[in-house]
Amino acid sequence: MAEGGQQRALNTAFAPPPPLWKHFTPGNVKKLEEIKKEALREGNGKPRKKDWSPAELRSLTLPPELRFLVPPEIPSGTYSVFGEVQNLSTALPSLEEQGINQLYPSSPKPGPNGEPAQPAQPLNHAYYLLKISKSLLLNFLELIGIMSITPDQFEPKIEDIRNLFINAHHLLNLYRPHQARESLIMMMEEQLSRTREEIREMDKVKEELTTVLDQLAAEGAEVGSTIEPTTADDKRVTKPEEHVSEDSQLVWDIIDELDR
């Protein structure tokens, strides 16, 4: 009963996480790090950093609660997700390889030298998608006629409609690599546009600050040349540090106004 319940849980659309997640605690992670450091001390006499492979971690003497922290080996070929077998290959298998009747021509397969066995003709996906869409409408009308006259003979027509939908879906999937490339190009162009706009804004603020600083420097030179202290008190009032402080505060006020 337990195995059957576990199999049902794996095949559920929203399956719960496997029970081994309970072992991924901070304490267990710390224990595993200590065991790895101890193994390095025993091997080299001093601890050092190292990327442990799953095989190397399995060679260590680990308690049962830490064995779940060892990552599995990288799958090859196929792997299982919630009880469903997935293929690692990113190549889209043809309908012929899946045993389905293909309603549009296939691209010529390459010859032994890597060149096409026959002159390659570009496959017009839009043309065949339009033909399949029209065939779907026609077959649907035929299905309505069959259901109104001989309802018990609907299965062949349903199979024809199913085959048309599979072919249309497969043609659309052929566009996926092109869609991924175009989406990536669009994202990179948007990022580049935002970066250029930020650079233009920074250059604009830099020019405004440079103008303000040049103006302040010119005004400071004029004030220094026209005002001459006559007493010791005047000399105390016109200290260079106080002028620099006032000018700095003025520059920060201008920057705050630009930020607004």
C-alpha positions in Angstrom: 0.0 0.0 0.0 2.8 2.4 0.8 4.4 1.9 -2.6 1.1 2.4 -4.4 0.5 5.6 -2.4 3.9 6.9 -3.3 3.4 6.2 -7.0 0.1 8.0 -6.9 1.8 11.0 -5.2 4.5 11.1 -7.9 1.8 11.1 -10.7 -0.2 13.9 -9.1 -0.3 17.2 -11.0 0.7 19.1 -7.8 2.8 16.4 -6.1 4.2 17.2 -2.6 8.0 17.4 -2.2 9.8 14.2 -1.4 10.3 13.5 2.3 14.0 13.9 2.1 13.7 17.7 2.3 13.4 17.4 6.1 17.1 16.5 6.2 18.2 19.8 4.7 18.6 21.6 8.0 21.3 24.1 8.9 22.7 21.6 11.5 23.1 18.8 8.9 24.7 21.2 6.4 27.2 22.3 9.1 27.9 18.7 10.0 28.6 17.8 6.3 31.0 20.8 6.0 32.8 19.6 9.1 33.2 16.1 7.7 34.6 17.4 4.4 37.1 19.6 6.3 38.2 16.7 8.4 38.6 14.5 5.3 40.8 17.2 3.8 42.9 17.5 6.9 43.5 13.7 7.0 44.5 13.7 3.3 46.7 16.7 3.0 47.6 17.7 6.6 45.9 21.1 6.2 42.4 22.2 5.3 41.8 23.7 1.8 38.8 24.6 -0.3 37.6 22.0 -2.8 34.7 21.3 -5.1 33.4 17.9 -4.1 31.8 15.7 -6.7 28.9 13.4 -5.8 31.2 10.4 -6.2 33.7 11.9 -3.8 31.0 12.7 -1.3 29.7 9.1 -1.5 33.2 7.8 -0.7 33.0 9.6 2.7 31.6 7.9 5.8 28.4 9.8 6.3 25.6 9.1 8.8 22.2 8.2 7.3 20.7 11.7 7.8 23.5 13.3 5.8 23.4 10.9 2.8 20.4 12.8 1.4 22.5 16.0 1.1 24.7 14.3 -1.5 23.6 15.6 -4.9 22.7 12.9 -7.5 24.8 12.2 -10.6 24.0 14.3 -13.7 21.4 12.4 -15.7 22.2 11.2 -19.2 19.6 10.4 -21.8 16.3 10.7 -19.8 15.2 11.6 -16.3 12.0 11.4 -14.3 9.9 14.4 -13.0 6.9 13.5 -10.9 6.8 10.1 -12.5 7.0 11.4 -16.1 10.0 10.5 -18.2 11.7 13.6 -19.8 14.3 13.6 -22.5 17.5 15.6 -22.2 17.8 16.1 -25.9 16.7 19.5 -27.1 16.2 18.3 -30.7 12.5 18.2 -31.7 11.7 14.7 -32.9 9.8 14.4 -36.2 6.3 13.1 -36.4 7.5 10.2 -38.4 9.8 9.2 -35.6 6.8 9.3 -33.2 4.7 7.1 -35.5 2.3 9.9 -36.5 1.2 10.7 -40.1 3.0 13.9 -41.2 0.9 16.1 -43.5 3.7 18.4 -44.7 7.0 17.7 -46.4 10.1 17.2 -44.3 13.4 19.0 -44.8 15.9 16.8 -46.7 18.3 15.0 -44.5 22.0 15.7 -44.9 24.1 13.3 -46.9 27.3 11.5 -45.7 29.4 14.6 -46.3 27.1 16.8 -44.3 25.5 18.3 -47.5 21.8 17.9 -48.3 21.0 14.8 -50.3 18.8 16.9 -52.6 18.4 20.6 -53.2 17.0 22.1 -50.0 13.6 23.9 -50.4 12.7 26.2 -47.6 9.7 24.9 -45.7 6.9 27.5 -45.8 5.4 27.0 -42.3 2.7 29.6 -42.7 1.5 28.0 -46.0 1.0 24.6 -44.4 -0.4 26.0 -41.2 -3.1 27.8 -43.3 -3.8 24.6 -45.2 -4.2 22.6 -41.9 -6.5 25.3 -40.5 -8.8 25.0 -43.6 -8.7 21.2 -43.3 -9.7 21.5 -39.7 -12.8 23.6 -40.6 -13.7 21.2 -43.3 -13.3 18.1 -41.1 -15.3 19.7 -38.4 -18.2 20.3 -40.8 -17.9 16.6 -42.0 -18.0 15.5 -38.3 -21.2 17.4 -37.8 -22.7 15.7 -40.9 -21.6 12.3 -39.6 -23.0 12.9 -36.1 -26.4 13.9 -37.6 -26.6 10.9 -39.9 -24.5 8.0 -38.6 -23.2 8.9 -35.1 -21.6 5.5 -34.6 -19.1 6.3 -37.3 -17.5 9.3 -35.7 -14.2 7.7 -34.6 -12.3 7.9 -38.0 -13.2 11.6 -38.4 -12.1 12.3 -34.8 -8.8 10.7 -35.5 -8.4 12.8 -38.6 -9.0 16.0 -36.6 -6.6 14.8 -33.9 -3.9 14.2 -36.5 -4.4 17.7 -38.0 -4.1 19.3 -34.6 -0.9 17.4 -33.8 0.6 18.5 -37.2 -0.3 22.1 -36.5 1.2 22.0 -33.0 4.4 20.4 -34.4 4.8 23.1 -37.0 4.4 25.8 -34.3 7.0 24.1 -32.2 9.5 24.4 -35.1 9.3 28.2 -34.4 10.5 27.8 -30.8 14.3 28.3 -31.4 13.6 31.3 -33.6 11.3 32.7 -31.0 13.9 32.2 -28.3 16.6 34.0 -30.4 14.3 36.9 -31.2 13.2 37.3 -27.6 16.8 37.4 -26.4 17.7 40.0 -29.1 14.8 42.1 -28.0 15.8 41.9 -24.3 19.4 42.8 -25.1 18.3 45.8 -27.3 16.0 47.1 -24.5 18.9 46.7 -22.0 21.2 48.6 -24.3 18.7 51.3 -24.9 18.2 51.8 -21.1 22.0 51.9 -20.5 22.4 54.6 -23.2 19.6 56.6 -21.8 21.2 56.5 -18.3 24.6 57.5 -19.8 22.9 60.5 -21.5 21.3 61.5 -18.2 24.6 61.3 -16.4 26.3 63.4 -19.1 23.6 66.0 -18.8 23.9 66.2 -15.0 27.7 66.4 -15.4 27.5 69.3 -17.8 25.1 71.2 -15.4 27.4 70.6 -12.4 30.4 71.7 -14.4 28.6 74.9 -15.4 27.6 75.6 -11.8 31.1 75.0 -10.5 32.7 77.2 -13.1 30.2 79.9 -12.2 30.9 79.5 -8.5 34.7 79.7 -9.2 34.2 82.9 -11.3 32.1 84.5 -8.6 34.6 83.5 -5.9 37.5 85.0 -7.8 35.5 88.3 -8.3 34.6 88.4 -4.6 38.2 87.7 -3.6 39.5 90.5 -5.8 37.0 93.2 -4.7 36.8 92.6 -0.9 40.0 93.2 1.0 40.0 92.7 4.8 41.1 95.8 6.7 41.2 94.5 10.3 42.0 91.3 12.1 38.3 90.7 12.6 37.7 90.9 8.8 40.5 88.4 8.2 38.9 86.1 10.7 35.5 86.3 9.0 36.9 85.7 5.5 38.7 82.4 6.1 39.2 80.2 3.0 37.7 77.2 4.8 34.4 79.1 5.4 34.2 80.1 1.7 34.8 76.4 0.7 32.1 75.2 3.1 29.5 77.7 1.8 30.4 76.8 -1.8 30.1 73.0 -1.1 26.7 73.5 0.6 25.5 75.4 -2.5 26.7 72.7 -4.8 24.9 70.0 -2.8 21.7 72.1 -2.8 21.9 72.3 -6.6 22.4 68.5 -6.9 19.3 68.0 -4.7 17.3 70.2 -7.0 18.5 68.3 -10.0 17.5 65.0 -8.4 13.9 66.3 -7.9 
